[in-house]
Amino acid sequence: MPATGLPTRTLGRTGLEVTTLGYGAMSLDSRFGRTVSQDEANTVLNALLDAGVNFIDTSPDYGPSEEMVGKAVAGRRNEYVLASKCGCPVAVEPGQQGHVYTPANITAAIEQSLRRLQTDHLDIVQFHGSPSRAALEEHRAIRALQAAQQAGKVRFIGMSGTIPNLADQIALGVFDVFQIPYSALQREHETLISAAHAAGAGTVIRGGVARGAPSEEKAWDIRRLPEVPDERPRTLWEQASLDDLLGGMTRMEFMLRFTLSHPDLDTTIVGTANPDHLRQNLDAARKGPLPADVMAEAKRRLDAASK
């Protein structure tokens, strides 16, 4: 463990050493909360690097996020692993909607990300939107991303994947990294995280705190989880009586440490523009996974409540 106290893991076959707590720069997009200024982005991004966090995930889909990251920490580029995405509508033809996996759009996204992030390479580029195998094959999307890799603009290729396509995506055997949603209140991908790990890929867990997590400050915030009915997280938490297991932890600490307890997690991306929240996340991450008996009891209660 480095002097910062943050545990690290090897990100699958990439060989990259990443802190188990990463940073999700989606939080810099005003669509997902209050408007964040560049000064605020500068403060939180430099603070997280100062604390030793070395994984930053962003996307062309996240409004000004890439530009903010570039302006804030491009001068510290050797201190962090940088991940972005493709398939986001950057160069689309009339009539095309949603994520588009044509070579032209993939290439345009990568070039735009390089400019915005003020770098000559992206460590990881992930397909956004969990495209099916058929969608990837239609325009030879994987080949287009591999071409950017061969050109030295991208080091490793990845997939932001979900059910129902994730198992097929793992089986393709071409992705170095998978970004997968998982939390105490959304465990549907629990075994698929292990499948990705067993296949040699790195695992980046998203939504380990924000996905339906109860907060002492603002009740049940699920605006980033449209696929889950509004009452499900609250109902599941309450039916499982998880407050009884906190033992002095905040709910958010419990959620983060539950996610960190997955044995096949390499890093989890947690976003915030609030330095105090960042410090709380850092403190929780330094404590590591939940005690084994608490984790086992939490899973037992969640399983019972889900029946």
C-alpha positions in Angstrom: 0.0 0.0 0.0 1.5 3.4 -1.0 2.2 6.1 1.6 -1.2 7.7 0.9 -2.9 4.8 2.5 -5.0 4.1 -0.6 -4.9 0.4 -1.7 -4.0 -0.4 -5.3 -4.7 -3.2 -7.6 -3.4 -4.3 -11.0 -6.0 -3.4 -13.7 -6.2 -6.8 -15.3 -3.9 -7.5 -18.2 -3.2 -3.8 -18.8 -0.6 -4.1 -16.0 -1.6 -0.6 -14.8 -1.5 -0.1 -11.0 -4.6 1.8 -10.0 -6.0 2.9 -6.7 -9.1 1.1 -5.6 -10.8 4.5 -5.3 -11.0 6.2 -8.7 -12.7 9.4 -9.8 -15.8 9.6 -11.9 -15.7 13.0 -13.7 -19.4 12.7 -14.7 -19.9 14.7 -11.5 -18.5 17.8 -13.3 -21.4 17.8 -15.7 -24.1 20.2 -14.5 -26.9 17.8 -15.8 -26.2 15.6 -12.8 -26.3 18.2 -10.0 -25.3 21.8 -9.4 -23.2 23.7 -11.9 -19.5 23.2 -11.3 -17.1 26.0 -12.1 -13.6 25.5 -13.5 -12.1 26.7 -10.2 -14.1 24.1 -8.3 -13.0 21.4 -10.8 -9.4 22.6 -10.4 -9.6 22.3 -6.6 -11.2 18.8 -6.4 -9.1 17.3 -9.2 -5.8 18.5 -7.8 -6.9 17.5 -4.3 -7.6 13.9 -5.4 -4.2 13.6 -7.2 -2.5 15.1 -4.1 -4.3 12.4 -2.1 -2.9 9.6 -4.4 -6.0 8.8 -6.4 -4.7 7.8 -9.9 -7.6 6.8 -12.0 -9.9 9.4 -13.7 -12.9 8.4 -15.9 -14.7 10.8 -18.2 -16.6 10.8 -21.5 -17.6 13.1 -24.4 -21.2 12.6 -23.1 -20.5 14.4 -19.8 -20.8 18.0 -21.0 -17.7 20.1 -20.1 -16.1 17.3 -18.1 -13.3 16.4 -20.5 -12.3 20.1 -20.9 -12.4 20.7 -17.2 -10.1 17.7 -16.5 -7.7 18.9 -19.2 -7.6 22.4 -17.9 -7.2 21.3 -14.3 -4.6 18.5 -14.4 -3.1 18.1 -17.9 0.1 19.3 -16.4 0.1 16.3 -14.1 -0.6 13.8 -16.8 2.0 11.3 -15.6 0.2 11.0 -12.3 -3.0 9.3 -13.4 -4.6 6.7 -15.6 -7.0 8.5 -18.0 -10.1 6.7 -19.3 -12.7 8.1 -21.7 -15.3 6.7 -24.0 -16.5 6.4 -27.6 -19.8 5.8 -29.4 -21.0 9.1 -28.0 -22.6 11.2 -30.8 -19.7 13.4 -31.8 -19.7 13.1 -35.6 -23.1 11.7 -36.6 -25.0 11.8 -39.8 -28.5 13.3 -40.1 -31.1 11.0 -38.6 -28.7 9.2 -36.4 -29.6 9.2 -32.7 -28.1 7.9 -29.5 -24.8 6.2 -29.5 -23.3 5.5 -32.9 -20.5 3.0 -33.5 -19.3 4.0 -37.0 -15.5 4.4 -37.5 -16.0 8.0 -38.3 -17.8 8.7 -35.0 -15.3 6.6 -33.0 -12.3 8.4 -34.5 -13.9 11.8 -34.1 -14.6 11.1 -30.4 -11.0 10.1 -29.7 -9.6 13.1 -31.5 -12.0 15.4 -29.6 -11.1 13.8 -26.3 -7.4 14.2 -27.0 -7.9 17.9 -27.6 -10.2 18.5 -24.7 -8.0 16.5 -22.3 -4.8 18.2 -23.6 -3.0 14.9 -24.0 -1.4 12.9 -26.8 -2.9 9.6 -25.6 -5.8 8.1 -23.7 -4.9 5.2 -21.5 -8.3 3.5 -22.0 -11.2 4.2 -24.4 -14.4 2.3 -23.6 -17.4 1.8 -25.8 -20.2 3.7 -24.2 -23.8 2.5 -24.1 -23.1 -1.3 -23.9 -23.6 -2.0 -27.6 -24.6 -5.5 -28.7 -22.2 -7.8 -30.6 -24.3 -7.1 -33.7 -24.0 -3.3 -33.3 -20.2 -3.6 -32.9 -19.9 -5.9 -36.0 -22.2 -3.8 -38.2 -19.6 -1.1 -38.8 -16.5 -3.0 -37.6 -16.4 -0.8 -34.5 -13.8 -2.8 -32.6 -11.4 -2.6 -35.6 -11.8 1.2 -35.6 -10.9 1.4 -32.0 -8.0 -1.0 -32.4 -6.7 1.3 -35.3 -6.5 4.1 -32.8 -4.7 1.8 -30.5 -2.2 0.9 -33.2 -1.6 4.6 -33.9 -0.6 5.1 -30.3 -3.6 7.3 -29.4 -5.2 4.7 -27.2 -3.3 2.3 -25.0 -6.1 -0.2 -24.1 -9.6 -0.7 -25.2 -12.6 -1.3 -23.0 -16.4 -1.6 -22.7 -18.9 0.1 -20.4 -21.1 -2.9 -20.3 -24.4 -4.1 -18.8 -26.9 -6.9 -18.9 -28.1 -8.2 -21.4 -25.0 -7.7 -23.6 -22.2 -8.0 -21.0 -21.7 -11.8 -21.1 -21.3 -11.6 -24.9 -18.9 -8.7 -24.6 -16.7 -10.6 -22.2 -16.8 -13.7 -24.5 -15.4 -11.7 -27.4 -12.1 -11.7 -25.6 -10.8 -8.4 -27.0 -11.5 -5.9 -24.2 -8.8 -5.1 -21.7 -11.1 -3.3 -19.3 -14.8 -3.5 -18.4 -16.7 -0.8 -16.6 -19.7 -2.4 -14.8 -22.4 -1.0 -12.5 -22.5 -2.5 -9.0 -23.5 -1.6 -5.5 -25.2 -3.0 -2.4 -28.5 -2.0 -3.9 -27.7 -3.1 -7.5 -26.1 -6.5 -7.4 -27.3 -7.9 -10.8 -23.8 -7.8 -12.3 -22.1 -9.3 -9.2 -21.1 -12.6 -10.9 -20.3 -10.9 -14.3 -17.7 -8.8 -12.6 -16.0 -12.0 -11.6 -16.4 -13.4 -15.1 -14.6 -10.3 -16.6 -11.8 -10.7 -14.0 -11.5 -14.4 -14.8 -11.1 -13.5 -18.5 -8.1 -11.3 -17.6 -9.8 -7.9 -18.0 -9.5 -5.1 -15.6 -12.7 -4.2 -13.7 -13.9 -0.6 -13.1 -17.0 -0.4 -11.0 -19.4 2.5 -11.4 -22.3 3.5 -9.3 -20.9 1.9 -6.1 -22.1 4.9 -4.1 -24.4 7.0 -6.2 -26.6 4.3 -7.5 -29.6 4.7 -5.3 -27.6 5.3 -2.2 -29.2 6.8 0.8 -27.6 10.0 1.9 -27.7 11.7 5.3 -27.8 15.0 3.4 -30.4 14.5 0.6 -32.4 11.4 1.2 -32.6 9.1 -1.8 -31.0 10.5 -4.9 -31.4 8.2 -7.9 -31.3 10.7 -10.8 -28.3 8.8 -12.2 -30.2 5.5 -12.1 -33.2 5.8 -14.4 -33.5 2.0 -14.9 -34.4 1.5 -11.3 -37.9 2.4 -10.0 -37.9 5.3 -7.6 -38.9 3.3 -4.5 -36.7 0.3 -5.1 -33.5 1.5 -3.4 -35.3 2.8 -0.3 -37.4 -0.3 0.0 -34.5 -2.7 -0.4 -32.4 -0.8 2.1 -35.2 -0.7 4.7 -36.3 -4.3 4.2 -32.8 -5.5 4.7 -32.4 -3.3 7.8 -29.0 -2.2 6.7 -29.0 0.7 9.2 -28.5 -1.9 11.9 -25.1 -2.9 10.4 -23.6 0.6 10.2 -21.8 0.4 13.5 -20.9 4.0 13.4 -20.4 4.2 9.7 -22.3 6.7 7.6 -24.6 5.1 5.0 -22.3 6.4 2.2 -19.2 4.9 3.8 -21.1 1.6 4.1 -22.1 1.7 0.5 -18.5 2.5 -0.7 -16.9 -0.2 1.5 -19.5 -2.7 0.4 -18.5 -2.1 -3.2 -14.8 -2.3 -2.3 -15.5 -5.7 -0.8 -16.1 -7.3 -4.1 -13.0 -9.6 -4.5 -12.7 -9.0 -8.2 -12.9 -5.2 -8.2 -9.9 -3.3 -9.4 -11.2 0.2 -8.9 -14.4 2.0 -8.4 -15.1 5.5 -9.7 -16.8 7.9 -7.3 -17.5 11.4 -8.4 -17.9 14.6 -6.4 -17.1 18.3 -6.8 -17.1 18.8 -3.0 -13.7 18.6 -1.3 -15.3 17.5 2.0 -17.1 14.6 0.2 -13.8 13.7 -1.4 -12.1 13.5 2.0 -14.9 11.3 3.3 -14.5 9.0 0.3 -10.8 8.9 0.8 -11.2 8.0 4.5 -13.7 5.2 3.7 -11.4 3.8 0.9 -8.4 3.7 3.3 -10.4 1.6 5.6 -10.9 -0.9 2.8 -13.6 -3.6 2.5 -16.2 -4.2 5.1 -15.4 -6.7 7.9 -16.1 -10.2 6.5 -18.9 -10.8 9.0 -20.6 -7.5 8.3 -20.4 -8.2 4.5 -21.7 -11.7 4.9 -24.7 -10.5 7.0 -25.4 -7.6 4.6 -25.6 -10.0 1.6 -27.7 -12.4 3.6 -30.2 -9.7 4.4 -30.2 -8.3 0.9 -30.8 -11.7 -0.6 -33.7 -12.3 1.8 -35.2 -8.9 1.0 -34.9 -9.5 -2.7 -37.0 -12.6 -2.7 
